[in-house]
Amino acid sequence: MTRSPGSRRTTTFYLCANRNKKSVTVNIAKPGGREIICQLTEDVEVFMENYEVGDLKRFGSTTSGVLKKINPDII
């Protein structure tokens, strides 16, 4: 195990598997958060969500709907 700056213990596997990945946390319950998601969608190739099924749909942001219109190539 290694220790990254400002974090707890991190395994070498984790560091290798997540190299060059970027992530962000956004509050989609607020209009500003939904706007950020739409802006980020323009420049991404893959959109991953970590919500319960239907949460994005409840807020009007689904990959098959709004996000797909912004970036048709999004996965």
N, CA, C and O atoms as a DFTB+ gen file, in Angstrom:
300 C
 N C O
     1  1       0.831      -1.182       0.000
     2  2       0.000       0.000       0.000
     3  2       0.874       1.243       0.000
     4  3       1.982       1.259       0.537
     5  1       0.345       2.263      -0.611
     6  2       1.033       3.547      -0.617
     7  2       0.109       4.594      -0.015
     8  3      -1.079       4.344       0.187
     9  1       0.637       5.714       0.257
    10  2      -0.175       6.792       0.815
    11  2      -0.103       7.976      -0.139
    12  3       0.965       8.550      -0.348
    13  1      -1.256       8.340      -0.720
    14  2      -1.275       9.505      -1.585
    15  2      -1.453      10.756      -0.733
    16  3      -2.012      10.694       0.362
    17  1      -0.980      11.882      -1.236
    18  2      -1.097      13.121      -0.462
    19  2      -2.558      13.425      -0.134
    20  3      -3.411      13.401      -1.021
    21  1      -2.843      13.705       1.114
    22  2      -4.184      14.099       1.523
    23  2      -5.216      12.994       1.561
    24  3      -6.412      13.278       1.624
    25  1      -4.792      11.743       1.524
    26  2      -5.778      10.665       1.553
    27  2      -5.332       9.555       2.489
    28  3      -4.242       9.587       3.060
    29  1      -6.208       8.578       2.625
    30  2      -5.874       7.408       3.432
    31  2      -5.011       6.473       2.611
    32  3      -4.556       6.830       1.524
    33  1      -4.792       5.298       3.121
    34  2      -3.990       4.319       2.383
    35  2      -4.625       3.982       1.046
    36  3      -5.842       3.821       0.949
    37  1      -3.816       3.878       0.041
    38  2      -4.278       3.567      -1.308
    39  2      -3.426       2.427      -1.847
    40  3      -2.201       2.447      -1.729
    41  1      -4.078       1.438      -2.435
    42  2      -3.322       0.309      -2.984
    43  2      -2.719       0.680      -4.331
    44  3      -3.215       1.566      -5.028
    45  1      -1.665       0.002      -4.677
    46  2      -1.027       0.206      -5.969
    47  2      -1.984      -0.149      -7.096
    48  3      -1.992       0.517      -8.132
    49  1      -2.793      -1.195      -6.909
    50  2      -3.781      -1.572      -7.922
    51  2      -4.742      -0.423      -8.186
    52  3      -5.021      -0.099      -9.340
    53  1      -5.251       0.199      -7.120
    54  2      -6.179       1.324      -7.272
    55  2      -5.528       2.450      -8.063
    56  3      -6.144       3.019      -8.965
    57  1      -4.289       2.768      -7.726
    58  2      -3.591       3.840      -8.426
    59  2      -3.404       3.519      -9.901
    60  3      -3.557       4.401     -10.746
    61  1      -3.074       2.265     -10.227
    62  2      -2.890       1.875     -11.626
    63  2      -4.213       1.845     -12.383
    64  3      -4.286       2.311     -13.520
    65  1      -5.248       1.308     -11.769
    66  2      -6.548       1.171     -12.437
    67  2      -7.223       2.517     -12.659
    68  3      -8.044       2.649     -13.567
    69  1      -6.898       3.506     -11.857
    70  2      -7.565       4.803     -11.951
    71  2      -6.656       5.920     -12.437
    72  3      -6.964       7.099     -12.264
    73  1      -5.545       5.548     -13.040
    74  2      -4.617       6.542     -13.559
    75  2      -5.275       7.348     -14.676
    76  3      -5.944       6.788     -15.545
    77  1      -5.086       8.634     -14.647
    78  2      -5.585       9.578     -15.656
    79  2      -7.108       9.689     -15.700
    80  3      -7.649      10.284     -16.632
    81  1      -7.799       9.140     -14.730
    82  2      -9.255       9.297     -14.678
    83  2      -9.574      10.546     -13.878
    84  3      -8.865      10.898     -12.935
    85  1     -10.636      11.199     -14.265
    86  2     -11.076      12.391     -13.541
    87  2     -12.505      12.165     -13.083
    88  3     -13.291      11.511     -13.768
    89  1     -12.829      12.700     -11.939
    90  2     -14.194      12.570     -11.443
    91  2     -14.608      13.869     -10.775
    92  3     -13.775      14.684     -10.380
    93  1     -15.903      14.036     -10.663
    94  2     -16.447      15.239     -10.051
    95  2     -17.747      14.869      -9.343
    96  3     -18.453      13.952      -9.764
    97  1     -18.052      15.580      -8.281
    98  2     -19.308      15.382      -7.569
    99  2     -20.169      16.623      -7.795
   100  3     -19.727      17.748      -7.562
   101  1     -21.405      16.405      -8.251
   102  2     -22.305      17.511      -8.564
   103  2     -23.660      17.229      -7.936
   104  3     -24.139      16.096      -7.976
   105  1     -24.277      18.242      -7.360
   106  2     -25.611      18.112      -6.774
   107  2     -26.648      18.342      -7.880
   108  3     -26.939      19.484      -8.237
   109  1     -27.202      17.252      -8.416
   110  2     -28.161      17.378      -9.521
   111  2     -29.538      17.822      -9.056
   112  3     -30.425      18.044      -9.880
   113  1     -29.729      17.955      -7.752
   114  2     -31.013      18.427      -7.236
   115  2     -31.157      19.939      -7.420
   116  3     -32.260      20.479      -7.331
   117  1     -30.052      20.609      -7.674
   118  2     -30.076      22.061      -7.847
   119  2     -29.895      22.413      -9.322
   120  3     -29.163      21.729     -10.037
   121  1     -30.555      23.472      -9.779
   122  2     -30.426      23.869     -11.192
   123  2     -28.980      24.107     -11.614
   124  3     -28.598      23.754     -12.730
   125  1     -28.171      24.702     -10.736
   126  2     -26.764      24.927     -11.070
   127  2     -26.008      23.635     -11.280
   128  3     -25.122      23.568     -12.132
   129  1     -26.340      22.614     -10.524
   130  2     -25.709      21.304     -10.689
   131  2     -26.070      20.664     -12.011
   132  3     -25.218      20.076     -12.679
   133  1     -27.332      20.778     -12.391
   134  2     -27.765      20.234     -13.682
   135  2     -27.104      20.985     -14.833
   136  3     -26.778      20.388     -15.859
   137  1     -26.907      22.282     -14.669
   138  2     -26.223      23.072     -15.699
   139  2     -24.770      22.625     -15.852
   140  3     -24.256      22.534     -16.967
   141  1     -24.117      22.348     -14.731
   142  2     -22.730      21.859     -14.764
   143  2     -22.661      20.533     -15.513
   144  3     -21.767      20.333     -16.336
   145  1     -23.604      19.620     -15.233
   146  2     -23.630      18.324     -15.925
   147  2     -23.754      18.532     -17.435
   148  3     -23.059      17.877     -18.212
   149  1     -24.627      19.433     -17.843
   150  2     -24.817      19.700     -19.280
   151  2     -23.551      20.276     -19.899
   152  3     -23.199      19.910     -21.020
   153  1     -22.863      21.165     -19.198
   154  2     -21.620      21.741     -19.711
   155  2     -20.529      20.683     -19.833
   156  3     -19.806      20.640     -20.829
   157  1     -20.415      19.835     -18.825
   158  2     -19.392      18.789     -18.859
   159  2     -19.678      17.759     -19.938
   160  3     -18.754      17.171     -20.501
   161  1     -20.954      17.540     -20.229
   162  2     -21.351      16.540     -21.218
   163  2     -20.799      16.860     -22.602
   164  3     -20.566      15.952     -23.400
   165  1     -20.591      18.128     -22.890
   166  2     -20.081      18.525     -24.202
   167  2     -18.696      17.946     -24.482
   168  3     -18.353      17.697     -25.638
   169  1     -17.894      17.728     -23.430
   170  2     -16.490      17.347     -23.610
   171  2     -16.141      15.934     -23.173
   172  3     -14.968      15.561     -23.207
   173  1     -17.117      15.135     -22.764
   174  2     -16.792      13.800     -22.258
   175  2     -17.146      12.716     -23.267
   176  3     -17.959      12.921     -24.168
   177  1     -16.522      11.566     -23.094
   178  2     -16.827      10.409     -23.926
   179  2     -17.727       9.429     -23.186
   180  3     -18.560       8.757     -23.795
   181  1     -17.554       9.351     -21.868
   182  2     -18.299       8.398     -21.047
   183  2     -18.921       9.143     -19.874
   184  3     -18.267       9.974     -19.245
   185  1     -20.175       8.848     -19.581
   186  2     -20.867       9.430     -18.438
   187  2     -21.287       8.290     -17.533
   188  3     -22.045       7.410     -17.942
   189  1     -20.794       8.304     -16.300
   190  2     -21.149       7.258     -15.343
   191  2     -21.933       7.882     -14.212
   192  3     -21.602       8.971     -13.741
   193  1     -22.959       7.202     -13.783
   194  2     -23.755       7.700     -12.673
   195  2     -23.703       6.704     -11.524
   196  3     -23.555       5.498     -11.719
   197  1     -23.828       7.243     -10.341
   198  2     -23.816       6.415      -9.150
   199  2     -25.045       6.769      -8.313
   200  3     -24.943       7.139      -7.144
   201  1     -26.195       6.643      -8.945
   202  2     -27.465       6.954      -8.302
   203  2     -28.344       5.714      -8.339
   204  3     -28.029       4.730      -9.008
   205  1     -29.437       5.777      -7.618
   206  2     -30.399       4.693      -7.720
   207  2     -31.099       4.803      -9.074
   208  3     -31.171       5.886      -9.655
   209  1     -31.602       3.701      -9.560
   210  2     -32.268       3.674     -10.857
   211  2     -33.384       4.708     -10.883
   212  3     -34.231       4.745      -9.990
   213  1     -33.378       5.546     -11.913
   214  2     -34.432       6.529     -12.085
   215  2     -34.139       7.902     -11.524
   216  3     -34.891       8.837     -11.799
   217  1     -33.064       8.068     -10.739
   218  2     -32.778       9.379     -10.153
   219  2     -32.469      10.428     -11.216
   220  3     -33.001      11.537     -11.159
   221  1     -31.625      10.097     -12.178
   222  2     -31.324      11.075     -13.224
   223  2     -32.571      11.411     -14.032
   224  3     -32.774      12.562     -14.418
   225  1     -33.388      10.428     -14.283
   226  2     -34.620      10.665     -15.036
   227  2     -35.550      11.604     -14.265
   228  3     -36.219      12.453     -14.853
   229  1     -35.581      11.442     -12.956
   230  2     -36.413      12.296     -12.111
   231  2     -35.986      13.751     -12.211
   232  3     -36.818      14.652     -12.104
   233  1     -34.699      13.986     -12.415
   234  2     -34.196      15.345     -12.536
   235  2     -34.092      15.800     -13.988
   236  3     -33.594      16.892     -14.259
   237  1     -34.552      14.982     -14.913
   238  2     -34.588      15.370     -16.318
   239  2     -33.285      15.212     -17.069
   240  3     -33.141      15.759     -18.163
   241  1     -32.325      14.478     -16.515
   242  2     -31.041      14.275     -17.187
   243  2     -30.808      12.790     -17.378
   244  3     -30.450      12.087     -16.433
   245  1     -31.003      12.323     -18.563
   246  2     -30.722      10.916     -18.856
   247  2     -29.797      10.854     -20.058
   248  3     -29.833      11.734     -20.919
   249  1     -28.969       9.820     -20.120
   250  2     -28.066       9.705     -21.259
   251  2     -28.831       9.496     -22.548
   252  3     -28.359       9.890     -23.614
   253  1     -30.003       8.882     -22.474
   254  2     -30.770       8.659     -23.694
   255  2     -31.593       9.891     -24.062
   256  3     -32.137       9.959     -25.164
   257  1     -31.692      10.854     -23.169
   258  2     -32.505      12.041     -23.418
   259  2     -31.663      13.283     -23.590
   260  3     -31.024      13.479     -24.624
   261  1     -31.668      14.113     -22.578
   262  2     -31.026      15.422     -22.624
   263  2     -29.539      15.333     -22.945
   264  3     -29.054      16.058     -23.813
   265  1     -28.813      14.466     -22.267
   266  2     -27.366      14.396     -22.457
   267  2     -27.003      13.912     -23.849
   268  3     -26.002      14.350     -24.416
   269  1     -27.799      13.019     -24.400
   270  2     -27.553      12.504     -25.748
   271  2     -27.763      13.596     -26.792
   272  3     -27.115      13.590     -27.838
   273  1     -28.662      14.526     -26.512
   274  2     -28.882      15.654     -27.445
   275  2     -27.679      16.607     -27.432
   276  3     -27.333      17.194     -28.457
   277  1     -27.057      16.751     -26.276
   278  2     -25.892      17.622     -26.146
   279  2     -24.668      16.983     -26.803
   280  3     -23.911      17.647     -27.512
   281  1     -24.487      15.681     -26.556
   282  2     -23.337      14.954     -27.088
   283  2     -23.821      13.588     -27.589
   284  3     -23.925      12.641     -26.808
   285  1     -24.116      13.488     -28.884
   286  2     -24.667      12.241     -29.439
   287  2     -23.739      11.025     -29.303
   288  3     -24.201       9.886     -29.365
   289  1     -22.436      11.260     -29.119
   290  2     -21.478      10.143     -29.035
   291  2     -21.259       9.645     -27.614
   292  3     -20.473       8.722     -27.403
   293  1     -21.934      10.235     -26.642
   294  2     -21.710       9.873     -25.237
   295  2     -22.137       8.434     -24.962
   296  3     -23.135       7.951     -25.496
   297  1     -21.375       7.778     -24.135
   298  2     -21.678       6.401     -23.748
   299  2     -22.163       6.426     -22.322
   300  3     -22.485       5.378     -21.761
